[in-house]
Amino acid sequence: MIRKREVSVREAVQESLDCVAALDGTLNCFVTLDGERALARADEVQRGIDDGTLGGPLAGVPVAVKDNICTEGLRTTCSSKILYNFVPPYSAEAVCNLNAAGGVIIGKTNMDEFAMGSTTETSAFGVTRNPWDPEHVPGGSSGGSCAAVASCEVPYALGSDTGGSIRQPGSFCGVTGLKPTYGTVSRYGLIAYGSSLDQIGPIAKDISDCAAILEMLASYDKKDSTSVKREAYDFTSALVDDVKGMKIGIPSDYLGDGLDPEVEAAVRKAADVLRQKGAIVEEFQLSLVEYAIPAYYVIASAEASSNLARFDGVKYGYRAPEYEGLHSMYKRSRSEGFGEEVKRRIMLGSFVLSSGYYDAYYLKALRTKALIKQSFDRAFENYDVILGPVAPNTAPRLGESLSDPLKMYLGDIYTISVNLAGLPGVSVPCGTDAKGLPIGVQLIGDCFQEKKIIRAAYAYEQARGSWQGPADLEKRCDRIPEHAASGEAAGPESACVSKEVG
């Protein structure tokens, strides 16, 4: 519509700002919203479109960015009190690529603190709610980004995926989330949780949008030592409605105890759709599935304890108002600045890296990680794509997961192996449960084989038909400003918000 001059960039951005003003009082998708800067950027991008310098598919389209991805001049907090006032002096490489393509960032989305959580309830800025039912969580840690897309506050968003943090909330919110092969999108400017696991990826309404966004995000970056120079980045060429002869494997390990029967039925139905379109679908034993969660949490916590050591109250962020001496300042600033879940993982990581336990836990976890990668390598000798559930169940109610952290960790059982092995994976909506909450199907590919999962996802979407988002959204969101209810446009001042720490 923007390219056809049916709508201006400013109008598109204003519509997103109005939608946020109408819905975010209930959903709480955003930590920081910068309407004035977004509208100024909209005018700049419009000039680029008019003079022909910006002609890509994303030029002028509003976007939200997860709050652990640095944006120059725009507050980036990781949804933590310890970074409540941090304004980066530079942008992440992914954001630079987004800006070069003409993207218009309207704000930063809420998340689990430092991406540690699966529900977006550990944020220092309050919980995010699921647009399908505000009494349920949106998933995490990219819950703010996924909820913002599901509620049409933005057409697409950027998230990060360390153990399923794009795919799991994508499943819970009924949107499409793609985690690329490790090294495909630069991690420069992504505030690290687990450096060997983190990867930035797109969240959108369907796989076509995700493929177009990934083309824009993916690039080789010499500033990131783990960045990979790939031969081609033409992911949209895989949007072909043809899976005839494609071999798809379903790990029988994923369909055992603990999987909700409604989720299993929806995933099997999605597999049947691909079978009817000519794919060869069969079950197989993946093995080592039960070791993925302990290996992941040992490795991720170890890396987190190292990465988060830099937040000490000295250079930036929160500093305790009262202390006696340097060590007292460290202790008080970190104790007051970090939330409970972050402290739990720092302590666990420090323990497994400590003398006497390093070999017993951390090195053993690294060996297990290598074995899991070998297990996937063997699977991809026989299959083009692996299909399975994203999560054992649909979105739980608010408060249920935080009361039992171990249960929350076990909810990542189907997603974390993809990060341990550095593989690409995508979550695509495939149905709803009896409560009307979305269910997602996960498609996993071998390293650098995003095109295969994009092709399979696109063929499935063509057979499934268009996906309907949450109905009667505004009726279920009880705090709608007068200008939004009346249809009156909101000015930029009403959309400039930086939320305070809860």
Steps between C-alpha positions, in 0.01 A plus 500: 500500500789737576669422167169549315451837678173370650626602843785725608776388737381754757146361485628143546714601797219705655265203470748286697538771766122528531467123538766497772322785679174304482625160610828525686348619826379142536748297296821684607696399189729804507759621750589814302292662226643790298219643289661836425822345372306235305290762319812702414660181367181429302534831315867426428419155361213641293745735327727203428210304350390799291847561354560130437785440746284270715313236304512185712195320637556626857550869419263704712352205690482556880697253713562431869834382637555277802648693789830308507601621151690829512346803330707818487335778697204282603490348848595131517440337838480121454185553712726521804527756779878483470480655148190714562662819360749361244499677162744331259748717307479259204253268324518124459602384153151353450349842576744666258385256229138574591558876474679459167193319368274788603351351814332733749554399865211613721635361828656223709301198611468341842677173574607269781784672684824443303300242295489265801153353509227346288201718588602872492408516868853566632515851348566790736239696300206271570360194325393489137161342432394268219275679244292181464415506871655764728480261795764282331871557435632576149802272545856623512746637501389688182144522633468875444601474134267205432205658682554828313483319164203284605303808610589691178683769695778447244513294178828334608760504775852384581562248776789292628503124550732332756295189577176555309433864588363584154327172418326428834330843539427485127307180568323644807399819315405346166769670291792372292846516656823397325828423673783498237811284500750621762727760340259604223394825671769703675492498881685833514285725716289217641548516878625151573330232707661180369751599232524156338120472477357849432366588156286792373203414279173632353144476636212564259153386393620236251806331354509727192555804722758314709697402187503861375608631841775238531639605162537848644643392838751237385850616414863428573639730769869511585412660835346166606758220525224237463348658186498271195549618143232315303492450125144627456233681701204470261260337747186619319588274204397207723137619513383219273182298551660164429614235747467197275772250591618702801587266787364616835583322825301519823703406811294246694690629806301825463162328513529327836402578856434862591367610159147640513267280287356806323849618406593153373182480293565840339863413420401163349232674293764742367720202408205342318451820299860482376461127432194570285704757304755232406753505782630174645423516873616238751593468865852424625706490821703818550657391835665710773187717533489454880854641534429823310350697789774432760773561240335824386447647846855417611653660187264799483533578870879472487517743209248731667699519823801611294311740271311671781812565708538831312186645663647624827376858551829657388472597132127512421158399624377476857721580800382441856436833678665385824822301535832497684799443277543342157405141585192619685398698190540189279296283734221747563470613137480144369274379782255786446536519121456134396173312536452163665521284187818673380662454843402132492676445168808704594537289815454176308750611234758607757460164675553282188806706403656486845804295593408139563175514303622624159579150372201334663241739357618752240734278297250215516230733368726603211558134410126440513448799270737341248312168521168676440646666189617158377151361557352772279772442240394135476135602473570741214673224306149356455267801523478846346293644785414393855143576614370510855327707768636832621390463862333222703190714554333826408557824692459451878317749717691789651681401819494123444856465369686728740381294797689198360819604313595139424169444324564817298843366399348168390265691270798571271561132425414520127682824419835506681664219301479723191714763674746245640556371146494846336216401265226710336142454618162660443168498686185522288142521637315172441185515714343591832411304812162473673565831681560677169877540556737455202713193433817509289682235298881511489703432187876444548765495228866409476760776535460767228192324360248775580362468149372149569304597810372816327382288207327248728342778710377683190345183354328434831366856520360477146307188596394633841370828362517843657546509875255706704643693795333548839138611460337791688840618622394853593198374696732293721746784556334725754712815493446660159582874473220727379676595176529133402141415588375797298735441209678830561871495411750519783776757485864399549506636855241247618714218360832596661521271799788356704355279769642510849634193676227316689 
